[in-house]
Amino acid sequence: MAGSRGPLPRRIVLASSSPRRRDLLQAAGFEIIIRPADVDELTGGLAPRDLVVANAERKALHVAADHRGDLILGADTVVVLDGEILGKPRDKSHASKMLGRLSGRVHEVLTGVCLVRGGTKKVCLFVESTRVSFRSLDEALIGAYLADIDPLDKAGAYAAQDDRGRLIERIEGSLENVIGLPVTRVIEAIGQHFTEESAG
């Protein structure tokens, strides 16, 4: 954790409206201020790892302009299958097609994270990667699943935190990352770069 550098900041301004990211950070003991970033996200033209970092940075820096001295966190999560980014589905039909493509396959979940101290040039960027194996899914199972969750705000059209073994066969890496934010890695980064003693 932070070692002898001083205590970790306990308050984070989250440049996102994601309830999953908020809940993960609150469960880790942080006080969260929600300030969704009103920015246009990049959707292509970059490799997936570069894209999620660029979007996380856009969000964090946009919010940081109004939060001098605060620690801001921006994040962006995508599902990658065969090198192609699967973002949030447009509608239920699109969600069904996404899950059909993921059926019986291994995909990668990438989350780009940007931490920045408002009013300073102190920025930390990283990407967390998790490999997720899906079971073989038939149309009936996909239909029942989509009737049970709202897929439209979820990359890849599924929710790991509510899966209960229905879709996911195996996860290699951080489950928190698949839910929306690799909190353990976030805490490590804060400890290295944003302890209270290093804030000034």
For each residue, the residues with C-beta under 8 A, 3 or more apart:
1: 8 187 188 191
2: 5 6 7 8 190 191 195
3: 191
4:
5: 2 191 195 197 198
6: 2 195 196 197 198
7: 2 10 195 196
8: 1 2 187 190 191 194 195 196
9: 12 71 190 194 195 196 199
10: 7 29 30 31
11: 30 31 32 33 70 71
12: 9 25 30 31 32 33 71 72 73
13: 33 35 63 67 70 71 72 73 118
14: 18 21 22 25 32 33 34 35 72 73
15: 35 36 37 59 60 62 63 72 73 74 75
16: 21 22 34 36 37 59 73 74 75
17: 34 36
18: 14 21 22 75 153 180 181
19: 22 23
20: 23 24 161 179 180 181
21: 14 16 18 24 25 75 180 181
22: 14 16 18 19 25 26 32 34
23: 19 20 26 27
24: 20 21 27 28 176 179 180 181 183
25: 12 14 21 22 28 30 32 73 181 183 186
26: 22 23 29 30 31 32
27: 23 24 183
28: 24 25 183 186 187
29: 10 26
30: 10 11 12 25 26
31: 10 11 12 26
32: 11 12 14 22 25 26
33: 11 12 13 14 70
34: 14 16 17 22
35: 13 14 15 63 66 67 72
36: 15 16 17
37: 15 16 58 59 60 62 63 74
38: 62
39: 58 59 62
40:
41: 55 58 76
42: 45 46 51 54 55 58
43: 51 85 87
44: 51 85
45: 42 51
46: 42 50 51 54
47: 50 51
48: 51 52 78 80 83 85 108 110
49: 52 53 110 112 127 129
50: 46 47 53 54
51: 42 43 44 45 46 47 48 54 55 76 78 85 112
52: 48 49 55 56 76 77 78 110 111 112 127
53: 49 50 56 57 76 112 114 125 126 127
54: 42 46 50 51 57 58 112
55: 41 42 51 52 58 59 74 76 112
56: 52 53 59 60 74 75 76 112 113 114 125
57: 53 54 60 61 74 112 114 123 125
58: 37 39 41 42 54 55 61 62 74
59: 15 16 37 39 55 56 62 63 74 75 76 114
60: 15 37 56 57 63 64 72 73 74 114 115 116 123
61: 57 58 64 65 74 114 116 123
62: 15 37 38 39 58 59 65 74
63: 13 15 35 37 59 60 66 67 72 74 118
64: 60 61 67 70 72 116 117 118 119
65: 61 62 118
66: 35 63 118
67: 13 35 63 64 70 72 118 119
68: 118 119
69: 117 118 119 199
70: 11 13 33 64 67 117 118
71: 9 11 12 13 115 116 117 118 190 194
72: 12 13 14 15 35 60 63 64 67 115 116 117 118
73: 12 13 14 15 16 25 60 113 114 115 186
74: 15 16 37 55 56 57 58 59 60 61 62 63 113 114 116
75: 15 16 18 21 56 59 111 112 113 114 180 181
76: 41 51 52 53 55 56 59 111 112
77: 52 109 110 111 112 155 177 180 181
78: 48 51 52 85 86 87 109 110 155
79: 85 86 87 102 107 108 109 155 156
80: 48 83 84 85 86 107 108 109 110
81: 84 86 101 102 105 107 108
82:
83: 48 80
84: 80 81
85: 43 44 48 51 78 79 80
86: 78 79 80 81 98 101 102 107 155 156 157
87: 43 78 79 155
88: 152 153 154 155 157
89: 92 94 95 98 151 152 154 157
90: 94 152
91: 94 95 152
92: 89 95 96 146 151 152
93: 96 97
94: 89 90 91 97 98 157
95: 89 91 92 98 99 146 151 152 157
96: 92 93 99 100 139 142 143 146 157
97: 93 94 100 101
98: 86 89 94 95 101 102 151 156 157
99: 95 96 102 103 137 142 145 146 157 158 167
100: 96 97 103 137 139 142
101: 81 86 97 98 105
102: 79 81 86 98 99 105 107 134 137 156 158 167
103: 99 100 134 135 136 137 142
104: 134 135 136 137
105: 81 101 102 133 134
106: 131 132 133 134
107: 79 80 81 86 102 131 132 134 156
108: 48 79 80 81 129 130 131 132
109: 77 78 79 80 129 130 131 132 155 156 177 178
110: 48 49 52 77 78 80 127 128 129
111: 52 75 76 77 127 128 177 180 181 182
112: 49 51 52 53 54 55 56 57 75 76 77 125 126 127
113: 56 73 74 75 124 125 126 127 128 181 182 185 186 189
114: 53 56 57 59 60 61 73 74 75 123 124 125
115: 60 71 72 73 123 124 125 186 189 190 193 194
116: 60 61 64 71 72 74 120 122 123 124
117: 64 69 70 71 72 120 122 194 199
118: 13 63 64 65 66 67 68 69 70 71 72
119: 64 67 68 69
120: 116 117
121:
122: 116 117 193 194
123: 57 60 61 114 115 116
124: 113 114 115 116 189 192 193 194
125: 53 56 57 112 113 114 115
126: 53 112 113 185 189
127: 49 52 53 110 111 112 113
128: 110 111 113 173 174 177 182 185
129: 49 108 109 110 173 177
130: 108 109 171 172 173 174 175 177 178
131: 106 107 108 109 171 172 173
132: 106 107 108 109 160 168 170 171 172 178
133: 105 106 168 169 170 171 172
134: 102 103 104 105 106 107 137 167 168 169
135: 103 104 166 167 168 169
136: 103 104
137: 99 100 102 103 104 134 141 142 145 167
138: 141 142
139: 96 100 142 143
140: 143 144
141: 137 138 144 145 166
142: 96 99 100 103 137 138 139 145 146
143: 96 139 140 146 147
144: 140 141 147 148
145: 99 137 141 142 148 149 158 166 167
146: 92 95 96 99 142 143 149 151 157
147: 143 144
148: 144 145 162
149: 145 146 154 158 159 162
150: 153 154
151: 89 92 95 98 146 154 157 158 159
152: 88 89 90 91 92 95
153: 18 88 150
154: 88 89 149 150 151 157 158 159
155: 77 78 79 86 87 88 109
156: 79 86 98 102 107 109
157: 86 88 89 94 95 96 98 99 146 151 154
158: 99 102 145 149 151 154 163 167 168
159: 149 151 154 162 163 179
160: 132 163 168 171 175 178 179
161: 20 179
162: 148 149 159
163: 158 159 160 166 167 168
164:
165: 168
166: 135 141 145 163
167: 99 102 134 135 137 145 158 163
168: 132 133 134 135 158 160 163 165 171
169: 133 134 135
170: 132 133
171: 130 131 132 133 160 168 175 178
172: 130 131 132 133
173: 128 129 130 131 177
174: 128 130 177 178 182 184 185
175: 130 160 171 178 179
176: 24 179 180 181 182 183 184
177: 77 109 111 128 129 130 173 174 180 181 182 185
178: 109 130 132 160 171 174 175
179: 20 24 159 160 161 175 176
180: 18 20 21 24 75 77 111 176 177
181: 18 20 21 24 25 75 77 111 113 176 177 186
182: 111 113 128 174 176 177 185 186
183: 24 25 27 28 176 186 187
184: 174 176 187 188
185: 113 126 128 174 177 182 188 189
186: 25 28 73 113 115 181 182 183 189 190
187: 1 8 28 183 184 190 191
188: 1 184 185 191 192
189: 113 115 124 126 185 186 192 193 194
190: 2 8 9 71 115 186 187 193 194 195
191: 1 2 3 5 8 187 188 194 195
192: 124 188 189
193: 115 122 124 189 190 198
194: 8 9 71 115 117 122 124 189 190 191 198 199
195: 2 5 6 7 8 9 190 191 198 199
196: 6 7 8 9 199
197: 5 6 200
198: 5 6 193 194 195
199: 9 69 117 194 195 196
200: 197
